[in-house]
Amino acid sequence: MRRPALVAAAALMLISLVVAAYKVFSLGYPLVPSAPVYVWNLKFEGVLHGVGKNTLLLLSLPSEEHGQIVIEESIGSGNLSFSLLKEYDNRIGVWSGKTDERGEYISYRASVLFQHKGATVPRPPPPGPYPQNVSVEDRMAAMEMTKEWLLLNTPSRLQTVLRFLKKSDINKPGDNNIARLEEALTKYDNLTRLLMLLTAVNIPSRTVEGLSLSEGTTDRTLVWVEAWTGQRWEHIDPARMEGIPAKSLFIPLSAGGMSAVRTSGGELTQKRFDLHRSIMSRWLPFLERVNRSGRFLDRWSLFRLPPEFQQTFRILLLVPLGALLIGILRNIVGIQTFGIFMPVLMALSFRSTGLLYGLTIFAVIILIGYMVRRYLNRLKLLLIPRMSVLVTLVIFCFTLLALIGNKFGFREFMAVGLLPFVILTMTIERFFVVVEEHGMKTAFQTALGSTVVAVTTYLFIGWEPLQITFFVYPELMLFIMGLQILVGRYTGYRLSELVRFRSFTGDG
């Protein structure tokens, strides 16, 4: 193989792999976009009552600020109006209006995916302020008693606070200081005590309300505290003053002390949260992430195309792969076909007609066209008029099949208009020429080869994981182009020739 061709192929393949690797390792793209992932389906239901009053329900919704990706949402508001508010890191759904004596059924549904690899870690808030119900004197006492703890690093400070609140022994401060601090803390509940001391030792913290990630139905939410250790949020159970194991997962709804469910001017009954896990193709949540991203490659992603065009490009991007298959099957395997790209175009059309119907229609039209072409040969027509007659015949067959499909309910017959009629016309002409020059056997062998290539290409083009992979990584077309150059420089024996001439080697 000549060096220029090898260099060009290697350069194209290297560029493709470098861009794809950058997306995977730097931007967090999925290595296998079509692989399934687990998502949590959240459902909230309730009946809002408030006869003759303007009632108001505020429900904290899953937010990307809490390390989640909300893929799909649906709102049921009945006769109430709905609006969406954002307050700090919280998303709040607001239902408002008047209800009758039966109340108004409301619902919220969402599919939630937890943050993927490569996602941006949210910046922690600055420490403080103290809980509002803590007096100034107690704040000063907490700061005075814990000032020596500030010499420790953040994780050690956090553990010292937890050990103190659990009444474990610590070396510092002295016993008198411990007594004074304990006396100040006796006025408050566990949650306030924890937040008070975390603020005193300059550890950013926040109260979070949400649900435990376990399948089932509940009418209650959980409250926990998150403390920033310098690298991540540490979950703390304020009832036991212990860190919650990392394997225990939660779905946060509200942060900063805000209640997840609030009503005004009415009452909420039959309230319940339902959680269950399901499997979803990874490219769907990835689509949501790309659409929300401001990074350069994400802004120029094919996912930014209007949805009605995305499906077209999912198929179009696999045409180069189909062309590569044709090159391999013709130049290396030795399968003969009618034309070069006819099998690819036929494979694309089979997506509308179906493989079985498409092959049947293709065979019937070719045979009808061949018989008409034999008759036209007797008329001694010139090339262009003869081809015009064949084009008209093909379109007439399309029309007749569409009418038959409409009459008997075969929708596949009505999709024949997507078959490439020009390619069919050229195939009829080529079939006739092969029969005249090489005989009917060779013509049928070539037709069979075209069918094998078209079916193989159809199976590849119709494989959804491959479609999604090329859609996420369109730079892979450069890799395919490099392979096409390598195939184009192949000048060795074809596999069919090795079988055909095997008697010369003494093996036959």
C-alpha positions as CSV (number, residue, x, y, z in Angstrom):
1,M,0.0,0.0,0.0
2,R,1.4,3.4,-1.0
3,R,2.4,5.6,1.9
4,P,0.1,8.7,1.0
5,A,-3.0,6.5,1.3
6,L,-1.8,5.0,4.5
7,V,-1.0,8.4,6.0
8,A,-4.4,9.9,4.9
9,A,-6.3,6.9,6.4
10,A,-4.3,7.0,9.7
11,A,-4.8,10.8,10.0
12,L,-8.6,10.5,9.6
13,M,-8.9,7.7,12.0
14,L,-6.7,9.4,14.6
15,I,-8.6,12.6,14.4
16,S,-11.9,10.7,14.9
17,L,-10.6,8.8,17.9
18,V,-9.0,11.9,19.5
19,V,-12.3,13.9,19.3
20,A,-14.3,10.9,20.6
21,A,-11.9,10.4,23.5
22,Y,-12.0,14.1,24.5
23,K,-15.8,13.9,24.7
24,V,-15.7,10.7,26.8
25,F,-12.9,11.6,29.3
26,S,-13.2,15.4,29.4
27,L,-16.9,16.2,28.8
28,G,-18.3,13.1,30.4
29,Y,-20.0,11.6,27.3
30,P,-21.2,8.0,27.7
31,L,-18.8,5.5,26.2
32,V,-21.7,3.3,25.2
33,P,-24.6,5.8,24.6
34,S,-27.2,3.0,24.0
35,A,-26.4,1.2,27.2
36,P,-29.4,1.2,29.6
37,V,-29.3,3.2,32.8
38,Y,-31.6,3.2,35.8
39,V,-33.9,6.2,36.4
40,W,-36.2,6.9,39.3
41,N,-39.8,7.7,38.5
42,L,-41.3,10.1,41.1
43,K,-45.0,10.6,41.4
44,F,-46.8,13.0,43.8
45,E,-50.6,13.0,44.3
46,G,-53.0,14.8,46.6
47,V,-56.4,16.4,46.8
48,L,-56.4,20.1,47.7
49,H,-59.5,21.4,49.6
50,G,-60.5,25.0,50.3
51,V,-64.1,25.7,49.5
52,G,-64.8,29.4,48.8
53,K,-61.2,30.3,49.3
54,N,-58.1,31.0,47.2
55,T,-56.0,28.0,48.0
56,L,-52.3,27.7,47.4
57,L,-50.1,24.6,47.3
58,L,-46.3,24.9,47.0
59,L,-44.4,21.7,46.2
60,S,-40.6,21.5,46.0
61,L,-39.6,19.7,42.8
62,P,-36.4,17.9,41.9
63,S,-33.8,20.3,40.8
64,E,-30.5,20.0,38.8
65,E,-28.9,22.2,41.5
66,H,-29.2,19.2,43.8
67,G,-27.1,16.9,41.6
68,Q,-30.0,15.4,39.5
69,I,-31.1,15.5,35.9
70,V,-34.9,15.8,35.4
71,I,-35.6,14.0,32.1
72,E,-39.4,14.2,31.8
73,E,-42.1,16.1,33.8
74,S,-45.8,16.2,33.6
75,I,-48.2,18.3,35.7
76,G,-51.8,17.6,36.6
77,S,-53.6,20.7,37.9
78,G,-57.3,20.2,37.2
79,N,-59.0,23.6,37.3
80,L,-56.2,25.2,39.3
81,S,-53.5,27.3,37.7
82,F,-49.9,26.2,37.8
83,S,-46.7,28.1,37.8
84,L,-43.0,27.3,38.3
85,L,-40.8,29.4,40.6
86,K,-37.1,29.2,41.4
87,E,-35.8,30.2,44.8
88,Y,-32.1,29.8,45.5
89,D,-31.4,26.2,44.6
90,N,-35.0,25.1,44.8
91,R,-37.6,24.7,42.1
92,I,-41.1,25.2,43.4
93,G,-44.4,24.2,41.7
94,V,-47.3,26.4,42.7
95,W,-50.9,25.4,42.3
96,S,-53.5,28.1,43.0
97,G,-57.2,28.8,42.6
98,K,-60.6,28.0,44.1
99,T,-61.8,24.4,44.6
100,D,-65.3,23.0,45.1
101,E,-66.4,20.8,48.0
102,R,-64.9,17.7,46.5
103,G,-61.5,19.3,46.3
104,E,-59.1,19.3,43.3
105,Y,-56.9,16.4,42.4
106,I,-53.3,17.5,41.6
107,S,-50.4,15.4,40.5
108,Y,-46.7,15.7,39.5
109,R,-44.6,13.1,37.6
110,A,-40.9,13.2,36.7
111,S,-38.1,10.8,35.7
112,V,-35.0,11.6,37.6
113,L,-31.4,10.6,36.8
114,F,-28.6,11.1,39.3
115,Q,-25.7,13.2,38.2
116,H,-23.3,11.5,35.8
117,K,-19.6,11.3,35.6
118,G,-18.1,14.6,34.5
119,A,-20.9,16.7,36.0
120,T,-20.0,20.0,37.6
121,V,-19.9,19.8,41.4
122,P,-22.1,22.6,42.8
123,R,-20.2,25.3,44.8
124,P,-20.8,25.2,48.5
125,P,-22.5,28.2,50.1
126,P,-20.5,30.3,52.7
127,P,-20.9,29.3,56.3
128,G,-23.9,30.7,58.2
129,P,-26.1,32.3,59.1
130,Y,-27.1,30.8,62.4
131,P,-30.6,29.4,62.8
132,Q,-33.0,32.2,63.5
133,N,-34.2,30.9,66.8
134,V,-30.7,30.9,68.3
135,S,-30.0,33.9,70.6
136,V,-27.1,36.2,70.3
137,E,-25.7,35.0,73.6
138,D,-25.8,31.4,72.6
139,R,-24.1,32.2,69.3
140,M,-21.3,33.9,71.1
141,A,-21.0,31.0,73.5
142,A,-20.8,28.5,70.7
143,M,-18.1,30.6,68.9
144,E,-16.1,30.9,72.1
145,M,-16.3,27.3,73.1
146,T,-15.3,25.9,69.7
147,K,-12.6,28.4,68.6
148,E,-9.9,25.8,69.2
149,W,-11.6,23.4,66.9
150,L,-10.9,25.8,64.0
151,L,-7.3,24.6,64.0
152,L,-8.4,21.2,62.7
153,N,-9.1,20.5,59.0
154,T,-12.6,20.4,57.8
155,P,-13.3,16.6,58.0
156,S,-11.8,16.5,61.6
157,R,-13.9,19.5,62.6
158,L,-17.0,17.8,61.4
159,Q,-16.2,14.6,63.3
160,T,-15.4,16.6,66.4
161,V,-18.8,18.3,66.3
162,L,-20.6,15.0,65.8
163,R,-18.7,13.3,68.7
164,F,-19.5,16.2,71.0
165,L,-23.2,16.2,70.2
166,K,-23.2,12.4,70.8
167,K,-21.6,13.1,74.3
168,S,-18.4,11.3,73.3
169,D,-15.2,12.1,75.1
170,I,-12.9,14.7,73.4
171,N,-9.7,16.3,74.6
172,K,-10.5,19.9,74.0
173,P,-11.9,22.3,75.1
174,G,-11.7,21.7,78.9
175,D,-14.5,20.4,81.0
176,N,-15.8,23.8,82.1
177,N,-16.1,24.9,78.5
178,I,-18.0,21.7,77.7
179,A,-20.4,22.3,80.4
180,R,-21.1,25.9,79.3
181,L,-21.6,24.8,75.7
182,E,-23.9,21.9,76.7
183,E,-26.0,24.3,78.8
184,A,-26.5,26.6,75.8
185,L,-27.5,23.7,73.6
186,T,-30.1,22.3,75.9
187,K,-32.6,25.0,74.7
188,Y,-32.7,23.6,71.2
189,D,-33.6,20.5,69.3
190,N,-31.1,18.2,67.6
191,L,-31.4,19.9,64.2
192,T,-30.8,23.4,65.5
193,R,-27.9,22.2,67.7
194,L,-26.1,20.6,64.7
195,L,-26.6,23.6,62.4
196,M,-25.5,25.9,65.3
197,L,-22.2,24.2,65.9
198,L,-21.4,23.6,62.2
199,T,-21.9,27.4,61.6
200,A,-19.7,28.1,64.6
201,V,-16.8,26.1,63.2
202,N,-17.2,27.6,59.7
203,I,-18.5,24.4,58.0
204,P,-21.0,25.2,55.2
205,S,-24.2,23.3,55.9
206,R,-27.8,23.2,54.8
207,T,-31.0,21.4,55.8
208,V,-32.4,19.2,53.1
209,E,-35.8,17.6,52.8
210,G,-36.6,14.8,50.4
211,L,-37.2,11.1,50.0
212,S,-35.2,7.9,50.5
213,L,-34.4,6.2,47.3
214,S,-36.3,3.0,47.8
215,E,-39.2,1.7,45.8
216,G,-42.6,2.2,47.4
217,T,-45.2,4.7,48.5
218,T,-45.0,7.1,51.5
219,D,-46.8,10.2,52.7
220,R,-43.8,11.6,54.6
221,T,-40.6,13.2,53.7
222,L,-37.2,12.9,55.4
223,V,-35.0,15.7,56.8
224,W,-31.2,15.5,56.9
225,V,-28.3,17.9,57.1
226,E,-25.6,18.2,54.4
227,A,-22.2,19.5,55.5
228,W,-19.4,20.5,53.0
229,T,-16.2,18.6,53.8
230,G,-14.2,20.4,51.1
231,Q,-14.7,17.8,48.4
232,R,-18.3,16.8,48.6
233,W,-21.5,17.1,50.7
234,E,-21.6,14.7,53.7
235,H,-25.1,13.5,54.7
236,I,-25.8,13.6,58.4
237,D,-28.7,12.2,60.3
238,P,-29.6,14.8,62.9
239,A,-31.5,12.3,65.1
240,R,-28.4,10.1,65.7
241,M,-25.7,12.7,64.9
242,E,-24.0,10.2,62.5
243,G,-22.9,10.4,59.0
244,I,-25.2,8.6,56.6
245,P,-23.4,5.9,54.6
246,A,-22.7,6.8,51.0
247,K,-24.6,3.8,49.7
248,S,-27.8,5.3,51.3
249,L,-29.2,7.5,48.5
250,F,-31.8,10.2,48.7
251,I,-33.7,12.3,46.3
252,P,-33.5,16.0,47.5
253,L,-36.6,18.1,47.0
254,S,-35.8,21.3,49.0
255,A,-32.7,22.8,50.6
256,G,-32.1,25.6,53.0
257,G,-34.8,24.8,55.6
258,M,-37.7,25.2,53.2
259,S,-40.6,22.7,53.7
260,A,-41.1,20.5,50.7
261,V,-44.9,20.7,50.9
262,R,-46.7,23.8,52.0
263,T,-50.4,25.0,51.8
264,S,-52.1,28.3,52.3
265,G,-55.9,28.9,52.6
266,G,-56.7,25.2,52.3
267,E,-55.8,21.6,53.3
268,L,-54.0,18.9,51.4
269,T,-55.4,15.3,51.9
270,Q,-54.6,11.9,50.4
271,K,-51.0,13.1,50.0
272,R,-48.5,10.5,48.8
273,F,-45.2,10.1,47.1
274,D,-44.5,7.1,44.9
275,L,-41.0,6.0,43.8
276,H,-40.1,3.2,41.5
277,R,-37.0,2.5,39.3
278,S,-37.1,1.7,35.6
279,I,-34.6,1.2,32.8
280,M,-34.1,3.8,30.1
281,S,-31.7,4.1,27.2
282,R,-28.7,6.2,28.2
283,W,-29.0,8.6,25.2
284,L,-32.3,10.0,26.5
285,P,-30.9,11.5,29.7
286,F,-27.8,12.4,27.7
287,L,-30.0,14.4,25.3
288,E,-31.4,16.4,28.3
289,R,-27.9,17.2,29.5
290,V,-26.7,18.3,26.1
291,N,-29.7,20.6,25.6
292,R,-28.9,22.3,28.9
293,S,-25.2,22.6,28.3
294,G,-23.3,25.8,27.2
295,R,-20.1,24.0,26.2
296,F,-18.9,24.4,22.6
297,L,-19.2,20.8,21.5
298,D,-22.6,20.5,23.2
299,R,-23.9,23.6,21.5
300,W,-22.8,22.1,18.1
301,S,-24.3,18.6,18.9
302,L,-26.8,17.0,16.6
303,F,-29.1,16.8,19.6
304,R,-29.6,20.6,19.1
305,L,-31.4,19.9,15.8
306,P,-35.2,20.1,15.8
307,P,-36.6,16.7,16.7
308,E,-38.3,16.2,13.3
309,F,-34.8,16.2,11.7
310,Q,-32.9,14.1,14.2
311,Q,-34.4,10.8,13.1
312,T,-33.4,11.5,9.5
313,F,-29.8,12.2,10.5
314,R,-29.7,9.1,12.7
315,I,-30.2,7.1,9.5
316,L,-28.1,9.3,7.2
317,L,-25.0,9.0,9.4
318,L,-25.0,5.3,8.8
319,V,-24.9,5.6,5.0
320,P,-21.1,5.8,5.0
321,L,-21.0,2.6,7.0
322,G,-23.2,1.0,4.4
323,A,-20.9,2.2,1.7
324,L,-18.0,0.7,3.5
325,L,-19.8,-2.6,3.7
326,I,-20.4,-2.5,0.0
327,G,-16.7,-1.9,-0.6
328,I,-15.7,-4.8,1.6
329,L,-18.3,-7.2,0.1
330,R,-17.5,-6.3,-3.5
331,N,-13.7,-5.7,-3.4
332,I,-12.6,-8.2,-0.7
333,V,-15.4,-10.8,-0.6
334,G,-16.2,-10.6,-4.3
335,I,-20.0,-10.4,-4.2
336,Q,-21.3,-8.9,-7.4
337,T,-24.2,-6.3,-7.3
338,F,-26.2,-4.2,-9.7
339,G,-24.5,-0.9,-9.4
340,I,-22.5,0.4,-6.5
341,F,-24.9,2.2,-4.1
342,M,-28.1,0.5,-5.2
343,P,-28.0,-1.9,-2.2
344,V,-27.6,1.1,0.3
345,L,-30.5,3.0,-1.2
346,M,-32.7,-0.2,-1.2
347,A,-31.8,-0.8,2.4
348,L,-32.9,2.8,3.3
349,S,-36.2,2.2,1.6
350,F,-36.8,-1.1,3.4
351,R,-37.1,0.9,6.6
352,S,-40.5,2.1,5.4
353,T,-41.8,-0.9,3.6
354,G,-40.3,-3.6,5.9
355,L,-37.7,-6.1,4.8
356,L,-40.1,-8.8,3.5
357,Y,-42.4,-6.5,1.7
358,G,-39.6,-4.5,0.3
359,L,-37.7,-7.5,-1.1
360,T,-41.0,-8.8,-2.6
361,I,-41.9,-5.5,-4.2
362,F,-38.4,-5.1,-5.5
363,A,-38.3,-8.6,-7.1
364,V,-41.8,-8.2,-8.7
365,I,-41.0,-4.8,-10.2
366,I,-37.7,-6.1,-11.6
367,L,-39.3,-9.1,-13.2
368,I,-42.2,-7.0,-14.7
369,G,-39.6,-4.4,-15.9
370,Y,-37.5,-7.1,-17.5
371,M,-40.4,-8.5,-19.5
372,V,-41.3,-5.0,-20.7
373,R,-37.6,-4.3,-21.5
374,R,-37.5,-7.4,-23.7
375,Y,-40.5,-6.1,-25.6
376,L,-39.0,-2.6,-26.0
377,N,-35.9,-4.2,-27.4
378,R,-37.9,-5.3,-30.4
379,L,-39.1,-1.7,-31.0
380,K,-35.5,-0.5,-31.4
381,L,-36.0,2.6,-29.3
382,L,-33.2,5.0,-28.5
383,L,-31.7,5.0,-25.0
384,I,-33.3,8.0,-23.4
385,P,-36.9,7.3,-24.7
386,R,-36.4,3.6,-23.6
387,M,-35.4,4.7,-20.1
388,S,-38.3,7.1,-20.0
389,V,-40.7,4.3,-20.7
390,L,-39.1,2.2,-17.9
391,V,-39.4,5.1,-15.4
392,T,-43.0,5.5,-16.3
393,L,-43.6,1.8,-15.9
394,V,-41.9,1.8,-12.4
395,I,-44.0,4.7,-11.2
396,F,-47.1,3.1,-12.6
397,C,-46.3,0.0,-10.6
398,F,-45.8,2.1,-7.5
399,T,-49.2,3.7,-8.0
400,L,-51.0,0.4,-8.5
401,L,-49.4,-1.1,-5.4
402,A,-50.4,1.9,-3.4
403,L,-54.1,1.5,-4.5
404,I,-54.0,-2.2,-3.7
405,G,-52.5,-1.5,-0.3
406,N,-55.2,1.1,0.5
407,K,-57.9,-1.2,-0.6
408,F,-56.8,-4.2,1.4
409,G,-55.1,-2.4,4.4
410,F,-51.5,-3.1,3.5
411,R,-49.8,0.1,4.6
412,E,-46.4,-1.3,3.5
413,F,-47.6,-1.2,-0.2
414,M,-48.5,2.5,0.3
415,A,-44.9,3.2,1.3
416,V,-43.5,2.1,-2.1
417,G,-43.1,5.7,-3.1
418,L,-40.0,5.8,-0.9
419,L,-38.3,3.2,-3.1
420,P,-35.7,4.8,-5.3
421,F,-37.5,4.6,-8.7
422,V,-34.5,5.8,-10.7
423,I,-32.3,3.1,-9.2
424,L,-35.0,0.5,-9.9
425,T,-35.1,1.7,-13.5
426,M,-31.3,1.4,-13.9
427,T,-31.4,-2.0,-12.3
428,I,-34.0,-3.2,-14.8
429,E,-31.8,-2.1,-17.6
430,R,-28.7,-3.6,-16.0
431,F,-30.5,-6.9,-15.4
432,F,-31.5,-7.1,-19.0
433,V,-27.9,-6.4,-20.2
434,V,-26.4,-9.1,-17.9
435,V,-29.0,-11.6,-19.2
436,E,-28.1,-10.8,-22.8
437,E,-24.3,-10.8,-22.3
438,H,-23.8,-13.5,-19.6
439,G,-27.0,-15.5,-19.3
440,M,-29.9,-15.8,-16.9
441,K,-27.8,-17.6,-14.3
442,T,-25.3,-14.8,-13.9
443,A,-28.1,-12.3,-13.8
444,F,-29.8,-14.1,-10.9
445,Q,-26.5,-14.5,-9.1
446,T,-25.9,-10.8,-9.4
447,A,-29.5,-10.1,-8.2
448,L,-28.9,-12.5,-5.2
449,G,-25.6,-10.7,-4.4
450,S,-27.4,-7.3,-4.5
451,T,-30.1,-8.8,-2.2
452,V,-27.5,-10.1,0.3
453,V,-25.7,-6.7,0.4
454,A,-29.0,-4.8,0.8
455,V,-30.2,-7.0,3.6
456,T,-26.8,-6.8,5.4
457,T,-26.8,-3.0,5.1
458,Y,-30.4,-2.9,6.3
459,L,-29.6,-4.8,9.4
460,F,-26.7,-2.5,10.2
461,I,-28.6,0.7,9.5
462,G,-31.6,-0.5,11.5
463,W,-29.6,-1.3,14.6
464,E,-30.5,1.4,17.1
465,P,-27.4,1.2,19.3
466,L,-25.3,1.9,16.2
467,Q,-27.5,4.8,15.2
468,I,-27.2,6.3,18.6
469,T,-23.4,5.9,18.7
470,F,-22.9,7.6,15.4
471,F,-25.4,10.3,16.4
472,V,-23.5,11.1,19.6
473,Y,-20.1,10.7,17.9
474,P,-20.6,11.9,14.3
475,E,-16.7,12.2,14.1
476,L,-16.7,8.4,13.6
477,M,-17.5,9.1,10.0
478,L,-13.9,10.2,9.6
479,F,-12.8,6.8,11.0
480,I,-15.1,5.1,8.4
481,M,-13.6,7.3,5.7
482,G,-10.1,6.1,6.7
483,L,-11.3,2.5,6.5
484,Q,-12.8,3.2,3.1
485,I,-9.4,4.5,1.9
486,L,-7.7,1.3,3.1
487,V,-10.3,-0.9,1.4
488,G,-9.8,1.2,-1.8
489,R,-6.1,0.4,-1.8
490,Y,-6.6,-3.4,-1.5
491,T,-5.4,-5.2,-4.6
492,G,-5.2,-8.8,-3.4
493,Y,-7.3,-11.8,-4.2
494,R,-11.0,-11.7,-3.4
495,L,-12.4,-14.5,-1.3
496,S,-14.7,-15.6,-4.0
497,E,-11.7,-15.9,-6.3
498,L,-9.8,-18.1,-3.8
499,V,-12.8,-20.4,-3.8
500,R,-13.2,-20.3,-7.6
501,F,-9.6,-21.1,-8.4
502,R,-8.9,-23.4,-5.4
503,S,-8.2,-26.3,-7.9
504,F,-5.0,-24.5,-9.0
505,T,-3.6,-24.9,-5.5
506,G,-4.2,-28.6,-5.4
507,D,-6.8,-28.3,-2.7
508,G,-9.8,-28.9,-4.9
